[in-house]
Structures are given as C-alpha cells and as structure tokens.
Amino acid sequence: MKSYIVQKGDTISKIALKHGIRPIELVIANHHIKNELDYVQPKEEIMIPREGSFSGKYSSRYTCVAEYGPTDLEKDAFRLKKKYPSLINVREIGTSVMGQPLYVFEIGTGKKEIFYSGGWHANEWLTTKFLITFLEEVVESATENEQLHGYNVSKILSDITLYIVPLVNPDGVELVQQGIYKDHPFYETVNKINKGALRFEHWSSNIRGVDLNHQWPAGWQKEADESPKKPWSRHYSGKGPLTEPESQAVHQLTLSKNFAHVIAFHSQGQMIFWGYRHLEPKESEEMVTRLSLASSYAPIHTADSDGGYKDWFIQEMRRPGFTVEVGVGTNPLPFTSFSEIWSNNVLLALEGLTI
C-alpha cells in the first residue's frame, strides 16, 4: 500500500480512476470511509491498496465513471487549448464567489453567434461533462474534415461562432462532489444553510445559497415572492436580480455578444422549454420542433416559473431561447445516465448550430 493526500476536487471515484482500481477497493483499504459515495476532503490521507490497470475499461468518451467538476474542467481547458490552438479559444469571463474561473470556449469563424451553457445548478454537473464532450467531438471532426453524425461541422463552423460556458456554478458543483470541511472558507455559511446536515446531493444553489437560474430580471420579483426568503440549498432568488458574480459574468458575456439564440442545459426531465410570456419570436416554435425531433425530448412552451436565464434572454433580446432538461431521475443523476444524455442530446446540440 501507499499513502495518498486528497486534493481539491477529489472524490473516491476519481482517485480510484487515477490509480486504476475499483472504488470499492479504496473503501476496503480505508476503514474510515463508509462507502463509495462518502466524501474525501483536501489534506486527508488515504491508503491506495495497489496500482492497477482497471482504468483501461474507462476509455470510452461516452461513459461516465467519475464526477466531473471544476478541477477537471480546468485541466480540459488547458488540454484542449494546447491541442487545438487554431480552433479553440478559451478565456475567463469572470470568477465565482470563491474566485474559481468561469471559462468560455469559442469555436467557429462565422458571423452568427450562438451560446450554450451548463452547470447552472450544483447537482447538475453531468451537463458540464456533456458540453465538454460535445465540444471535443465537434473540433475533432472539423480537424479531420469528417462529418459528425451526418453534420458537416467544418461547414457549420464557417457559418457560426459557438460560445460555450460549460460550468456556471463551480463552487456549488464542488460542494456536491466533495462536501464541506472545516478549512472550507464557507464552512459556517453552508452549515447554517444546510441546517447542519452533511450531505449535499440536494444542493443546486451557489456556495452562498443563491439559485443562479432564479437571478434574472424577467419576473424576478414574482419568483422571489414565491421562493425562500433567505439563502437556501435551492430556489432562493437572492436579494435582487444579478447579485451573484456567476450570473453577472454570464450577463456581461450575453450583452457583449449578438447571440442569435441560446440553449441552457439543465437536468432533469427530458424536455425542452422554449417560451416565456409569449414574448418569444414566431420562429421559436419551428426551432424547438427541430430540436425535439433530434432528441426525442418533448417541447413544452413554458415552465411555471420566472427569473431564469432563458426567460430573460427572450424578454430582453426578443430572440429564441431554450432550456433543455437532460436525463430523468433524481439529481445528481447517476453516472450511468450519461450514455442516455449523450445519445439523446448530441444531435440536439448539432441541430442547435443549424436552426
């Protein structure tokens, strides 16, 4: 055996993957770890029973075997920028409450600008993994001048420029995946919000207990009146619209560009919301029909809620906006959900570049 010091962003599944062993082997070797879903926290020492070769079974890009969070995105941002320097531009559009970078990935050279986003809610991190996988698939196909599932991506990228913010809520995602610990700068705040409970699968807000998709000045007051009145693990709209640095960063990016339409990926429900107070343009219905046919997800005109990013975009820009609810189950969706999410959304995301 050898010792390993847990790093920021680590989980049992990630550590097992790194060392080529099964998560259950870590549990057996470390009696203080209760089960494979237990949190491991920075600076904690754990024992690695052996170095294995089990990681070879994890080679498929379309399989999820470990959590995907801020540290993984940071590595992928560096890797993809280095691998495709002429095709991918990666930059920061701001930082989270805890100072973690918020990345936007830009691909394409066309005049038509489109925006995809994910990771809005802390327990919906599979949307982040989906968007990064999609981005790499598109760029690889463009590099090799090959079609991707029947789409000529080289031609598409000459017509459009796609902006992707795959992870809007890095602090919240990290909380869901690694839990809270005494050295955490928001230890007291999070414990108070969570009433002392030490599990965070239900947490969808940012680290200050503000729901980033209830932050938008489109019916914000109505949504706030019907939601918790103080920081909460979900649905708290904040003291006002756009109070949080994460929502401010997306707001500024949106205002600085000329997005023809936007798609925000959430989970769960396997449906596509496409309207807001009948302010959406007429072409939205035809566009959502195409997205629905590409994914098998049901188009729903509007959700019984306000204050969302898609709502604000429709209201402010009078352009099409869509919220895609991937997967079905209880958040965070299990690793096994990723195959369905990929197979039912890759064509939707490709179609979204052509509508």
BABAPA-328819 format. One record per residue (C-alpha): chain; residue number from 1; x, y, z. Coordinates in nm, 2 decimals. Example, Ala and Ser with C-alpha at 12.3 -4.5 7.8 and 13.67 -1.06 7.14 Angstrom:
BEGIN
{c->A, k->1, X->1.23, Y->-0.45, Z->0.78}
{c->A, k->2, X->1.37, Y->-0.11, Z->0.71}
//
This chain:
BEGIN
{c->A, k->1, X->0.00, Y->0.00, Z->0.00}
{c->A, k->2, X->0.10, Y->0.36, Z->-0.04}
{c->A, k->3, X->-0.05, Y->0.68, Z->0.10}
{c->A, k->4, X->-0.22, Y->0.95, Z->-0.10}
{c->A, k->5, X->-0.31, Y->1.30, Z->0.01}
{c->A, k->6, X->-0.66, Y->1.40, Z->-0.11}
{c->A, k->7, X->-0.66, Y->1.71, Z->-0.34}
{c->A, k->8, X->-0.92, Y->1.98, Z->-0.40}
{c->A, k->9, X->-1.19, Y->1.83, Z->-0.63}
{c->A, k->10, X->-1.11, Y->1.47, Z->-0.55}
{c->A, k->11, X->-1.37, Y->1.20, Z->-0.50}
{c->A, k->12, X->-1.34, Y->0.83, Z->-0.43}
{c->A, k->13, X->-1.43, Y->0.75, Z->-0.79}
{c->A, k->14, X->-1.17, Y->1.00, Z->-0.93}
{c->A, k->15, X->-0.89, Y->0.87, Z->-0.70}
{c->A, k->16, X->-0.98, Y->0.51, Z->-0.80}
{c->A, k->17, X->-0.97, Y->0.60, Z->-1.17}
{c->A, k->18, X->-0.64, Y->0.78, Z->-1.13}
{c->A, k->19, X->-0.48, Y->0.47, Z->-0.97}
{c->A, k->20, X->-0.65, Y->0.21, Z->-1.20}
{c->A, k->21, X->-0.85, Y->0.04, Z->-0.93}
{c->A, k->22, X->-1.22, Y->0.00, Z->-0.84}
{c->A, k->23, X->-1.38, Y->0.24, Z->-0.59}
{c->A, k->24, X->-1.47, Y->-0.04, Z->-0.36}
{c->A, k->25, X->-1.10, Y->-0.13, Z->-0.32}
{c->A, k->26, X->-1.05, Y->0.22, Z->-0.17}
{c->A, k->27, X->-1.33, Y->0.16, Z->0.07}
{c->A, k->28, X->-1.20, Y->-0.17, Z->0.18}
{c->A, k->29, X->-0.85, Y->-0.03, Z->0.23}
{c->A, k->30, X->-0.97, Y->0.27, Z->0.44}
{c->A, k->31, X->-1.19, Y->0.17, Z->0.73}
{c->A, k->32, X->-1.29, Y->0.53, Z->0.80}
{c->A, k->33, X->-1.45, Y->0.55, Z->0.45}
{c->A, k->34, X->-1.81, Y->0.43, Z->0.49}
{c->A, k->35, X->-1.90, Y->0.36, Z->0.13}
{c->A, k->36, X->-1.82, Y->0.46, Z->-0.23}
{c->A, k->37, X->-2.03, Y->0.78, Z->-0.20}
{c->A, k->38, X->-1.86, Y->0.90, Z->0.11}
{c->A, k->39, X->-1.68, Y->1.24, Z->0.08}
{c->A, k->40, X->-1.30, Y->1.26, Z->0.09}
{c->A, k->41, X->-1.16, Y->1.60, Z->0.16}
{c->A, k->42, X->-0.85, Y->1.80, Z->0.09}
{c->A, k->43, X->-0.54, Y->1.71, Z->0.30}
{c->A, k->44, X->-0.70, Y->1.39, Z->0.41}
{c->A, k->45, X->-0.46, Y->1.09, Z->0.39}
{c->A, k->46, X->-0.60, Y->0.77, Z->0.24}
{c->A, k->47, X->-0.43, Y->0.44, Z->0.15}
{c->A, k->48, X->-0.40, Y->0.31, Z->-0.21}
{c->A, k->49, X->-0.40, Y->-0.07, Z->-0.19}
{c->A, k->50, X->-0.22, Y->-0.12, Z->-0.52}
{c->A, k->51, X->-0.17, Y->0.03, Z->-0.87}
{c->A, k->52, X->-0.39, Y->-0.14, Z->-1.11}
{c->A, k->53, X->-0.49, Y->-0.14, Z->-1.48}
{c->A, k->54, X->-0.86, Y->-0.12, Z->-1.44}
{c->A, k->55, X->-0.87, Y->0.23, Z->-1.59}
{c->A, k->56, X->-0.84, Y->0.07, Z->-1.94}
{c->A, k->57, X->-1.20, Y->-0.02, Z->-1.92}
{c->A, k->58, X->-1.29, Y->0.35, Z->-1.89}
{c->A, k->59, X->-1.16, Y->0.45, Z->-2.23}
{c->A, k->60, X->-1.49, Y->0.55, Z->-2.39}
{c->A, k->61, X->-1.56, Y->0.92, Z->-2.40}
{c->A, k->62, X->-1.93, Y->0.85, Z->-2.38}
{c->A, k->63, X->-1.91, Y->0.67, Z->-2.05}
{c->A, k->64, X->-1.91, Y->0.84, Z->-1.71}
{c->A, k->65, X->-1.72, Y->0.66, Z->-1.43}
{c->A, k->66, X->-1.64, Y->0.96, Z->-1.21}
{c->A, k->67, X->-1.76, Y->1.30, Z->-1.12}
{c->A, k->68, X->-1.68, Y->1.59, Z->-1.34}
{c->A, k->69, X->-1.61, Y->1.92, Z->-1.17}
{c->A, k->70, X->-1.41, Y->2.25, Z->-1.17}
{c->A, k->71, X->-1.06, Y->2.09, Z->-1.15}
{c->A, k->72, X->-1.15, Y->1.86, Z->-1.44}
{c->A, k->73, X->-1.27, Y->2.15, Z->-1.65}
{c->A, k->74, X->-0.96, Y->2.35, Z->-1.57}
{c->A, k->75, X->-0.74, Y->2.06, Z->-1.70}
{c->A, k->76, X->-0.96, Y->2.01, Z->-2.01}
{c->A, k->77, X->-0.94, Y->2.38, Z->-2.08}
{c->A, k->78, X->-0.56, Y->2.37, Z->-2.08}
{c->A, k->79, X->-0.55, Y->2.04, Z->-2.28}
{c->A, k->80, X->-0.80, Y->2.15, Z->-2.55}
{c->A, k->81, X->-0.64, Y->2.49, Z->-2.60}
{c->A, k->82, X->-0.30, Y->2.32, Z->-2.63}
{c->A, k->83, X->-0.43, Y->2.05, Z->-2.87}
{c->A, k->84, X->-0.64, Y->2.28, Z->-3.09}
{c->A, k->85, X->-0.48, Y->2.62, Z->-3.07}
{c->A, k->86, X->-0.61, Y->2.74, Z->-3.40}
{c->A, k->87, X->-0.97, Y->2.61, Z->-3.34}
{c->A, k->88, X->-1.05, Y->2.67, Z->-2.98}
{c->A, k->89, X->-1.02, Y->3.00, Z->-2.79}
{c->A, k->90, X->-1.06, Y->2.96, Z->-2.41}
{c->A, k->91, X->-1.08, Y->3.26, Z->-2.18}
{c->A, k->92, X->-1.22, Y->3.36, Z->-1.84}
{c->A, k->93, X->-1.54, Y->3.57, Z->-1.83}
{c->A, k->94, X->-1.53, Y->3.62, Z->-1.45}
{c->A, k->95, X->-1.49, Y->3.43, Z->-1.13}
{c->A, k->96, X->-1.72, Y->3.26, Z->-0.89}
{c->A, k->97, X->-1.79, Y->3.37, Z->-0.53}
{c->A, k->98, X->-1.48, Y->3.16, Z->-0.42}
{c->A, k->99, X->-1.27, Y->3.30, Z->-0.71}
{c->A, k->100, X->-1.28, Y->3.00, Z->-0.93}
{c->A, k->101, X->-1.25, Y->3.08, Z->-1.30}
{c->A, k->102, X->-1.56, Y->3.08, Z->-1.53}
{c->A, k->103, X->-1.45, Y->2.97, Z->-1.87}
{c->A, k->104, X->-1.60, Y->3.04, Z->-2.21}
{c->A, k->105, X->-1.49, Y->2.82, Z->-2.50}
{c->A, k->106, X->-1.52, Y->2.97, Z->-2.85}
{c->A, k->107, X->-1.51, Y->2.78, Z->-3.18}
{c->A, k->108, X->-1.61, Y->2.87, Z->-3.53}
{c->A, k->109, X->-1.54, Y->3.18, Z->-3.75}
{c->A, k->110, X->-1.89, Y->3.26, Z->-3.87}
{c->A, k->111, X->-2.09, Y->3.58, Z->-3.81}
{c->A, k->112, X->-2.39, Y->3.41, Z->-3.65}
{c->A, k->113, X->-2.32, Y->3.38, Z->-3.28}
{c->A, k->114, X->-2.48, Y->3.10, Z->-3.06}
{c->A, k->115, X->-2.45, Y->3.04, Z->-2.69}
{c->A, k->116, X->-2.46, Y->2.71, Z->-2.50}
{c->A, k->117, X->-2.43, Y->2.69, Z->-2.12}
{c->A, k->118, X->-2.45, Y->2.42, Z->-1.85}
{c->A, k->119, X->-2.36, Y->2.35, Z->-1.49}
{c->A, k->120, X->-2.60, Y->2.62, Z->-1.36}
{c->A, k->121, X->-2.72, Y->2.40, Z->-1.07}
{c->A, k->122, X->-2.47, Y->2.23, Z->-0.84}
{c->A, k->123, X->-2.62, Y->1.89, Z->-0.87}
{c->A, k->124, X->-2.65, Y->1.90, Z->-1.25}
{c->A, k->125, X->-2.28, Y->1.86, Z->-1.33}
{c->A, k->126, X->-2.35, Y->1.60, Z->-1.60}
{c->A, k->127, X->-2.45, Y->1.89, Z->-1.83}
{c->A, k->128, X->-2.09, Y->2.02, Z->-1.80}
{c->A, k->129, X->-1.94, Y->1.68, Z->-1.89}
{c->A, k->130, X->-2.19, Y->1.67, Z->-2.19}
{c->A, k->131, X->-2.09, Y->2.01, Z->-2.32}
{c->A, k->132, X->-1.71, Y->1.94, Z->-2.30}
{c->A, k->133, X->-1.75, Y->1.60, Z->-2.47}
{c->A, k->134, X->-1.96, Y->1.77, Z->-2.74}
{c->A, k->135, X->-1.71, Y->2.04, Z->-2.79}
{c->A, k->136, X->-1.42, Y->1.79, Z->-2.83}
{c->A, k->137, X->-1.63, Y->1.58, Z->-3.07}
{c->A, k->138, X->-1.71, Y->1.88, Z->-3.29}
{c->A, k->139, X->-1.35, Y->2.01, Z->-3.30}
{c->A, k->140, X->-1.21, Y->1.66, Z->-3.38}
{c->A, k->141, X->-1.45, Y->1.62, Z->-3.67}
{c->A, k->142, X->-1.36, Y->1.96, Z->-3.80}
{c->A, k->143, X->-0.99, Y->1.89, Z->-3.77}
{c->A, k->144, X->-1.03, Y->1.56, Z->-3.97}
{c->A, k->145, X->-1.28, Y->1.72, Z->-4.21}
{c->A, k->146, X->-1.52, Y->1.44, Z->-4.13}
{c->A, k->147, X->-1.90, Y->1.46, Z->-4.08}
{c->A, k->148, X->-2.03, Y->1.41, Z->-3.72}
{c->A, k->149, X->-2.35, Y->1.20, Z->-3.72}
{c->A, k->150, X->-2.43, Y->1.34, Z->-4.07}
{c->A, k->151, X->-2.35, Y->1.70, Z->-3.99}
{c->A, k->152, X->-2.08, Y->1.88, Z->-4.19}
{c->A, k->153, X->-1.92, Y->2.05, Z->-3.89}
{c->A, k->154, X->-1.64, Y->2.23, Z->-4.09}
{c->A, k->155, X->-1.91, Y->2.40, Z->-4.30}
{c->A, k->156, X->-2.12, Y->2.47, Z->-3.99}
{c->A, k->157, X->-1.82, Y->2.63, Z->-3.81}
{c->A, k->158, X->-1.76, Y->2.86, Z->-4.11}
{c->A, k->159, X->-2.11, Y->2.99, Z->-4.07}
{c->A, k->160, X->-2.14, Y->3.03, Z->-3.69}
{c->A, k->161, X->-1.93, Y->3.10, Z->-3.38}
{c->A, k->162, X->-2.03, Y->2.89, Z->-3.08}
{c->A, k->163, X->-1.97, Y->3.01, Z->-2.73}
{c->A, k->164, X->-1.99, Y->2.75, Z->-2.45}
{c->A, k->165, X->-1.98, Y->2.82, Z->-2.08}
{c->A, k->166, X->-1.99, Y->2.46, Z->-1.95}
{c->A, k->167, X->-1.98, Y->2.53, Z->-1.58}
{c->A, k->168, X->-2.16, Y->2.84, Z->-1.44}
{c->A, k->169, X->-2.16, Y->2.72, Z->-1.08}
{c->A, k->170, X->-1.81, Y->2.57, Z->-1.00}
{c->A, k->171, X->-1.83, Y->2.63, Z->-0.62}
{c->A, k->172, X->-2.17, Y->2.46, Z->-0.59}
{c->A, k->173, X->-2.06, Y->2.16, Z->-0.80}
{c->A, k->174, X->-1.75, Y->2.12, Z->-0.58}
{c->A, k->175, X->-1.97, Y->2.12, Z->-0.27}
{c->A, k->176, X->-2.20, Y->1.85, Z->-0.41}
{c->A, k->177, X->-1.90, Y->1.63, Z->-0.50}
{c->A, k->178, X->-1.66, Y->1.69, Z->-0.21}
{c->A, k->179, X->-1.88, Y->1.81, Z->0.08}
{c->A, k->180, X->-1.79, Y->2.07, Z->0.34}
{c->A, k->181, X->-1.49, Y->2.06, Z->0.57}
{c->A, k->182, X->-1.36, Y->2.29, Z->0.84}
{c->A, k->183, X->-1.09, Y->2.46, Z->0.63}
{c->A, k->184, X->-1.35, Y->2.55, Z->0.37}
{c->A, k->185, X->-1.40, Y->2.93, Z->0.36}
{c->A, k->186, X->-1.78, Y->2.89, Z->0.36}
{c->A, k->187, X->-1.79, Y->2.62, Z->0.62}
{c->A, k->188, X->-2.01, Y->2.82, Z->0.86}
{c->A, k->189, X->-2.23, Y->2.97, Z->0.59}
{c->A, k->190, X->-2.30, Y->2.63, Z->0.43}
{c->A, k->191, X->-2.36, Y->2.46, Z->0.76}
{c->A, k->192, X->-2.62, Y->2.72, Z->0.85}
{c->A, k->193, X->-2.80, Y->2.70, Z->0.52}
{c->A, k->194, X->-2.80, Y->2.32, Z->0.53}
{c->A, k->195, X->-2.91, Y->2.31, Z->0.90}
{c->A, k->196, X->-2.61, Y->2.11, Z->1.00}
{c->A, k->197, X->-2.68, Y->1.82, Z->0.75}
{c->A, k->198, X->-2.35, Y->1.70, Z->0.59}
{c->A, k->199, X->-2.48, Y->1.56, Z->0.26}
{c->A, k->200, X->-2.53, Y->1.79, Z->-0.04}
{c->A, k->201, X->-2.68, Y->1.58, Z->-0.32}
{c->A, k->202, X->-2.99, Y->1.81, Z->-0.30}
{c->A, k->203, X->-2.79, Y->2.13, Z->-0.33}
{c->A, k->204, X->-2.84, Y->2.33, Z->-0.65}
{c->A, k->205, X->-2.75, Y->2.68, Z->-0.54}
{c->A, k->206, X->-2.42, Y->2.86, Z->-0.55}
{c->A, k->207, X->-2.20, Y->2.85, Z->-0.24}
{c->A, k->208, X->-2.39, Y->3.15, Z->-0.09}
{c->A, k->209, X->-2.72, Y->2.97, Z->-0.12}
{c->A, k->210, X->-2.84, Y->3.16, Z->-0.43}
{c->A, k->211, X->-3.01, Y->2.98, Z->-0.72}
{c->A, k->212, X->-2.83, Y->3.12, Z->-1.03}
{c->A, k->213, X->-3.12, Y->3.04, Z->-1.25}
{c->A, k->214, X->-3.36, Y->3.25, Z->-1.04}
{c->A, k->215, X->-3.13, Y->3.55, Z->-1.06}
{c->A, k->216, X->-3.25, Y->3.71, Z->-1.38}
{c->A, k->217, X->-3.46, Y->4.03, Z->-1.43}
{c->A, k->218, X->-3.75, Y->3.86, Z->-1.60}
{c->A, k->219, X->-4.03, Y->3.83, Z->-1.35}
{c->A, k->220, X->-3.76, Y->3.82, Z->-1.07}
{c->A, k->221, X->-3.99, Y->3.97, Z->-0.81}
{c->A, k->222, X->-4.27, Y->3.72, Z->-0.88}
{c->A, k->223, X->-4.03, Y->3.43, Z->-0.85}
{c->A, k->224, X->-3.87, Y->3.58, Z->-0.53}
{c->A, k->225, X->-4.21, Y->3.62, Z->-0.37}
{c->A, k->226, X->-4.28, Y->3.25, Z->-0.42}
{c->A, k->227, X->-3.94, Y->3.13, Z->-0.31}
{c->A, k->228, X->-3.74, Y->3.10, Z->0.01}
{c->A, k->229, X->-3.67, Y->3.44, Z->0.17}
{c->A, k->230, X->-3.31, Y->3.36, Z->0.28}
{c->A, k->231, X->-3.02, Y->3.17, Z->0.14}
{c->A, k->232, X->-3.12, Y->2.81, Z->0.08}
{c->A, k->233, X->-2.99, Y->2.50, Z->-0.10}
{c->A, k->234, X->-3.23, Y->2.57, Z->-0.39}
{c->A, k->235, X->-3.47, Y->2.83, Z->-0.53}
{c->A, k->236, X->-3.36, Y->3.13, Z->-0.33}
{c->A, k->237, X->-3.35, Y->3.42, Z->-0.58}
{c->A, k->238, X->-3.11, Y->3.65, Z->-0.39}
{c->A, k->239, X->-3.16, Y->4.00, Z->-0.25}
{c->A, k->240, X->-3.21, Y->4.12, Z->-0.60}
{c->A, k->241, X->-3.15, Y->4.02, Z->-0.97}
{c->A, k->242, X->-2.79, Y->3.96, Z->-1.08}
{c->A, k->243, X->-2.63, Y->3.99, Z->-0.73}
{c->A, k->244, X->-2.40, Y->3.69, Z->-0.78}
{c->A, k->245, X->-2.07, Y->3.71, Z->-0.97}
{c->A, k->246, X->-2.15, Y->3.39, Z->-1.17}
{c->A, k->247, X->-2.48, Y->3.53, Z->-1.31}
{c->A, k->248, X->-2.31, Y->3.87, Z->-1.36}
{c->A, k->249, X->-2.04, Y->3.71, Z->-1.57}
{c->A, k->250, X->-2.30, Y->3.53, Z->-1.80}
{c->A, k->251, X->-2.50, Y->3.86, Z->-1.82}
{c->A, k->252, X->-2.20, Y->4.06, Z->-1.93}
{c->A, k->253, X->-2.10, Y->3.80, Z->-2.19}
{c->A, k->254, X->-2.45, Y->3.79, Z->-2.33}
{c->A, k->255, X->-2.46, Y->4.17, Z->-2.36}
{c->A, k->256, X->-2.12, Y->4.18, Z->-2.52}
{c->A, k->257, X->-2.22, Y->3.94, Z->-2.80}
{c->A, k->258, X->-2.50, Y->3.92, Z->-3.05}
{c->A, k->259, X->-2.64, Y->3.57, Z->-2.98}
{c->A, k->260, X->-2.89, Y->3.46, Z->-3.24}
{c->A, k->261, X->-3.03, Y->3.21, Z->-2.99}
{c->A, k->262, X->-2.92, Y->3.04, Z->-2.66}
{c->A, k->263, X->-2.96, Y->2.69, Z->-2.52}
{c->A, k->264, X->-2.92, Y->2.64, Z->-2.14}
{c->A, k->265, X->-2.87, Y->2.27, Z->-2.04}
{c->A, k->266, X->-3.02, Y->2.16, Z->-1.71}
{c->A, k->267, X->-3.13, Y->1.82, Z->-1.57}
{c->A, k->268, X->-3.37, Y->1.65, Z->-1.54}
{c->A, k->269, X->-3.70, Y->1.58, Z->-1.72}
{c->A, k->270, X->-3.62, Y->1.51, Z->-2.09}
{c->A, k->271, X->-3.80, Y->1.82, Z->-2.22}
{c->A, k->272, X->-3.73, Y->2.15, Z->-2.39}
{c->A, k->273, X->-3.88, Y->2.47, Z->-2.26}
{c->A, k->274, X->-3.90, Y->2.73, Z->-2.54}
{c->A, k->275, X->-4.13, Y->3.02, Z->-2.45}
{c->A, k->276, X->-4.17, Y->3.30, Z->-2.19}
{c->A, k->277, X->-4.49, Y->3.50, Z->-2.15}
{c->A, k->278, X->-4.55, Y->3.47, Z->-2.53}
{c->A, k->279, X->-4.26, Y->3.71, Z->-2.59}
{c->A, k->280, X->-4.06, Y->3.46, Z->-2.79}
{c->A, k->281, X->-4.04, Y->3.52, Z->-3.17}
{c->A, k->282, X->-4.25, Y->3.32, Z->-3.40}
{c->A, k->283, X->-3.96, Y->3.11, Z->-3.53}
{c->A, k->284, X->-3.91, Y->2.96, Z->-3.18}
{c->A, k->285, X->-4.18, Y->2.70, Z->-3.23}
{c->A, k->286, X->-4.03, Y->2.57, Z->-3.56}
{c->A, k->287, X->-3.68, Y->2.57, Z->-3.40}
{c->A, k->288, X->-3.79, Y->2.37, Z->-3.09}
{c->A, k->289, X->-3.97, Y->2.12, Z->-3.31}
{c->A, k->290, X->-3.64, Y->2.05, Z->-3.49}
{c->A, k->291, X->-3.46, Y->2.02, Z->-3.15}
{c->A, k->292, X->-3.73, Y->1.79, Z->-3.03}
{c->A, k->293, X->-3.71, Y->1.56, Z->-3.33}
{c->A, k->294, X->-3.34, Y->1.55, Z->-3.30}
{c->A, k->295, X->-3.35, Y->1.44, Z->-2.94}
{c->A, k->296, X->-3.69, Y->1.28, Z->-2.87}
{c->A, k->297, X->-3.74, Y->1.53, Z->-2.58}
{c->A, k->298, X->-4.08, Y->1.68, Z->-2.55}
{c->A, k->299, X->-4.12, Y->2.06, Z->-2.63}
{c->A, k->300, X->-4.30, Y->2.25, Z->-2.36}
{c->A, k->301, X->-4.40, Y->2.61, Z->-2.42}
{c->A, k->302, X->-4.33, Y->2.74, Z->-2.08}
{c->A, k->303, X->-4.25, Y->2.64, Z->-1.72}
{c->A, k->304, X->-4.44, Y->2.77, Z->-1.43}
{c->A, k->305, X->-4.16, Y->2.98, Z->-1.31}
{c->A, k->306, X->-3.98, Y->3.31, Z->-1.37}
{c->A, k->307, X->-3.64, Y->3.46, Z->-1.32}
{c->A, k->308, X->-3.45, Y->3.22, Z->-1.55}
{c->A, k->309, X->-3.17, Y->3.30, Z->-1.79}
{c->A, k->310, X->-3.37, Y->3.18, Z->-2.09}
{c->A, k->311, X->-3.66, Y->3.39, Z->-1.97}
{c->A, k->312, X->-3.45, Y->3.70, Z->-1.95}
{c->A, k->313, X->-3.29, Y->3.64, Z->-2.29}
{c->A, k->314, X->-3.63, Y->3.61, Z->-2.46}
{c->A, k->315, X->-3.77, Y->3.91, Z->-2.28}
{c->A, k->316, X->-3.46, Y->4.13, Z->-2.33}
{c->A, k->317, X->-3.35, Y->4.03, Z->-2.68}
{c->A, k->318, X->-3.68, Y->3.91, Z->-2.82}
{c->A, k->319, X->-3.48, Y->3.62, Z->-2.97}
{c->A, k->320, X->-3.52, Y->3.24, Z->-2.93}
{c->A, k->321, X->-3.41, Y->3.08, Z->-2.60}
{c->A, k->322, X->-3.43, Y->2.72, Z->-2.49}
{c->A, k->323, X->-3.39, Y->2.53, Z->-2.17}
{c->A, k->324, X->-3.30, Y->2.17, Z->-2.23}
{c->A, k->325, X->-3.37, Y->1.93, Z->-1.94}
{c->A, k->326, X->-3.15, Y->1.63, Z->-1.99}
{c->A, k->327, X->-3.19, Y->1.29, Z->-1.83}
{c->A, k->328, X->-3.46, Y->1.17, Z->-1.59}
{c->A, k->329, X->-3.44, Y->1.06, Z->-1.23}
{c->A, k->330, X->-3.31, Y->1.23, Z->-0.91}
{c->A, k->331, X->-3.03, Y->1.49, Z->-0.92}
{c->A, k->332, X->-2.74, Y->1.43, Z->-0.92}
{c->A, k->333, X->-2.82, Y->1.18, Z->-1.19}
{c->A, k->334, X->-2.61, Y->0.86, Z->-1.17}
{c->A, k->335, X->-2.31, Y->0.81, Z->-1.38}
{c->A, k->336, X->-2.50, Y->0.56, Z->-1.59}
{c->A, k->337, X->-2.73, Y->0.84, Z->-1.71}
{c->A, k->338, X->-2.46, Y->0.99, Z->-1.92}
{c->A, k->339, X->-2.50, Y->0.74, Z->-2.20}
{c->A, k->340, X->-2.86, Y->0.84, Z->-2.24}
{c->A, k->341, X->-2.78, Y->1.21, Z->-2.21}
{c->A, k->342, X->-2.51, Y->1.18, Z->-2.48}
{c->A, k->343, X->-2.71, Y->0.97, Z->-2.72}
{c->A, k->344, X->-3.02, Y->1.19, Z->-2.69}
{c->A, k->345, X->-2.85, Y->1.53, Z->-2.69}
{c->A, k->346, X->-2.56, Y->1.52, Z->-2.93}
{c->A, k->347, X->-2.79, Y->1.55, Z->-3.23}
{c->A, k->348, X->-2.99, Y->1.82, Z->-3.05}
{c->A, k->349, X->-2.67, Y->2.02, Z->-2.99}
{c->A, k->350, X->-2.57, Y->1.97, Z->-3.35}
{c->A, k->351, X->-2.91, Y->2.07, Z->-3.48}
{c->A, k->352, X->-2.89, Y->2.38, Z->-3.25}
{c->A, k->353, X->-2.60, Y->2.50, Z->-3.46}
{c->A, k->354, X->-2.81, Y->2.49, Z->-3.78}
{c->A, k->355, X->-3.15, Y->2.62, Z->-3.67}
//
